[in-house]
Amino acid sequence: MKNLIIIMAGLPGTGKSTLASKLVDSLENYDLYSLLNIRRDLGHKKYNSYQNEKVFTEMYRRMQSSLVQDKNVIVDSTHTTVNSRRDSYEIALKNNANALIIECFCLEEEAKLRIKKRPKNEGIIMEPRNPRVYDKLKDRMIKIDLDELPGGVSYVKYNSETSEFEKVKIEPELMFFIDKLESIVKLK
């Protein structure tokens, strides 16, 4: 199988980071990149939107580097816009890799409860436990449309409350891998 970029998507509190951690712990040869960790690595103490270009550029550089080293990648970010998802698809396709987008979701009340239970600040001066961030991003979230997915990109939805996957668009080469993901989630 070609290398793979797993693109986590979804609103805050829907289980993206939890699922990404499970996968990186259970799969071999995967690098995990989250926007929060990249912000921390770049020394950003406070979230500012003007930093986004630098943060995303660094994330894409790291993804590219991992693929060149014959590693797979998990990208943990909300991916609320078509452009942010498309950039990840393009990196995969330019490097002859497959891409799998996993859209995490749960009930809004559950997501906001999870947000409130997060650790205090994780080293960055911002309020990670404020459920208003869910509302802000909910208004900006652009639904994933099958027409945006180029060939070589698969798409599943993951209900983090029931631990169930919905196979929306699966490239034949990834069918076995999707089954493996389901078994990983059910084992933990």
C-alpha positions in Angstrom: 0.0 0.0 0.0 1.1 3.6 -0.7 1.9 5.9 2.2 -1.2 7.5 3.8 -2.2 10.8 5.3 -5.0 10.6 7.7 -6.7 14.0 7.9 -8.7 14.4 11.1 -11.6 16.9 10.7 -14.5 18.1 12.8 -15.5 20.6 15.4 -13.8 21.0 18.8 -14.7 18.3 21.3 -15.8 15.7 18.7 -13.0 13.3 19.4 -10.3 14.1 16.8 -7.3 14.2 19.2 -8.5 11.2 21.1 -8.9 9.1 18.0 -5.6 10.4 16.5 -3.8 9.4 19.7 -5.4 5.9 19.6 -4.4 5.5 16.0 -0.8 6.7 16.4 -0.4 4.3 19.4 -1.8 1.3 17.5 -0.4 1.8 14.0 3.3 1.5 13.0 5.3 4.1 11.1 3.0 7.1 11.7 3.9 10.7 12.6 1.2 12.7 14.4 1.0 16.5 13.8 -1.5 18.7 15.6 -1.8 22.4 15.2 -1.7 22.9 19.0 1.7 21.2 19.2 3.1 23.1 16.2 2.0 26.4 17.8 3.8 25.3 21.0 6.9 24.2 19.0 7.0 27.6 17.3 6.9 29.4 20.6 3.4 30.9 20.2 2.1 31.5 23.7 -1.2 33.1 22.6 -3.5 32.2 19.7 -3.6 34.9 17.1 -5.1 34.4 13.6 -2.1 36.2 12.0 0.1 33.2 13.0 -2.1 30.8 11.0 -0.1 31.0 7.8 3.2 30.2 9.6 1.6 27.4 11.6 0.0 25.7 8.5 3.2 26.2 6.5 5.1 24.4 9.2 2.5 21.6 9.4 2.7 21.0 5.7 6.5 21.1 5.7 6.4 18.4 8.4 3.9 16.3 6.6 6.0 16.5 3.4 9.1 15.5 5.3 7.5 12.5 6.9 6.3 11.2 3.5 9.7 11.7 2.0 11.1 9.6 4.8 8.5 6.9 3.9 6.3 7.5 6.9 2.6 7.9 7.2 1.0 11.0 8.7 -1.9 11.8 11.0 -3.0 15.5 10.9 -5.0 16.7 13.9 -6.9 19.9 13.1 -10.5 21.0 12.6 -10.0 21.3 8.8 -13.2 23.5 8.7 -12.6 24.9 5.2 -12.3 23.2 1.8 -8.9 24.9 1.3 -7.4 23.5 4.5 -8.5 20.0 3.5 -7.5 20.5 -0.1 -3.9 21.5 0.9 -3.6 18.2 2.7 -5.0 16.2 -0.2 -2.6 17.9 -2.5 0.4 17.0 -0.4 -0.7 13.3 -0.4 -1.3 13.3 -4.2 2.0 15.1 -5.0 3.8 12.4 -2.9 2.0 9.5 -4.4 0.2 8.8 -1.1 -3.4 8.0 -0.3 -5.4 10.4 1.8 -8.2 9.5 4.2 -10.3 12.1 5.8 -12.0 11.1 9.1 -14.7 13.5 10.1 -15.4 13.2 13.8 -18.8 14.1 15.2 -21.0 13.8 18.3 -23.9 15.6 19.8 -23.2 19.3 20.4 -24.0 19.0 24.1 -21.4 16.1 24.4 -18.7 18.1 22.5 -19.2 21.1 24.8 -19.1 18.9 27.9 -15.8 17.4 26.7 -14.4 20.9 26.0 -15.2 22.0 29.6 -13.3 18.9 31.0 -10.1 19.6 29.1 -6.9 20.4 30.9 -6.3 24.1 31.8 -4.0 25.5 29.1 -1.6 22.9 27.8 1.2 25.5 27.7 -0.5 28.1 25.5 -2.3 31.1 26.8 -5.8 30.7 25.6 -9.0 29.1 27.0 -9.2 25.5 25.7 -12.1 24.8 28.0 -14.4 27.5 26.6 -17.3 25.9 24.7 -17.9 29.2 22.8 -15.0 28.1 20.4 -17.4 25.3 19.3 -20.0 27.9 18.4 -17.5 30.1 16.5 -16.2 27.2 14.4 -19.7 25.7 13.9 -20.6 28.8 12.0 -17.5 28.6 9.8 -17.5 24.8 9.2 -17.9 24.0 5.5 -19.4 20.6 5.1 -17.3 18.0 3.3 -18.7 17.6 -0.2 -17.9 14.5 -2.2 -17.2 16.7 -5.2 -14.2 18.2 -3.3 -12.5 14.8 -3.0 -10.1 14.0 -5.8 -9.3 10.4 -6.8 -7.1 8.7 -4.2 -9.0 10.4 -1.3 -11.2 8.3 1.0 -13.8 9.7 3.5 -15.3 8.2 6.6 -17.4 9.7 9.4 -16.7 8.7 12.9 -19.3 9.0 15.7 -17.2 9.4 18.8 -20.1 8.6 21.1 -20.9 5.2 19.6 -17.4 4.5 18.2 -18.9 3.7 14.8 -17.6 4.5 11.3 -19.7 5.4 8.3 -17.9 4.6 5.1 -18.8 7.4 2.8 -16.2 7.1 0.0 -13.5 4.4 0.1 -10.9 3.8 -2.4 -10.5 0.1 -3.0 -6.9 0.1 -1.8 -8.0 1.4 1.6 -10.9 -1.0 2.3 -8.8 -3.3 4.4 -7.2 -0.4 6.3 -10.7 1.0 7.2 -11.6 -2.4 8.6 -8.4 -2.3 10.7 -9.3 1.2 12.0 -12.7 -0.1 13.1 -11.1 -3.0 15.0 -8.6 -0.6 16.7 -11.4 1.6 17.9 -13.5 -1.3 19.2 -10.5 -2.8 21.1 -9.8 0.3 23.1 
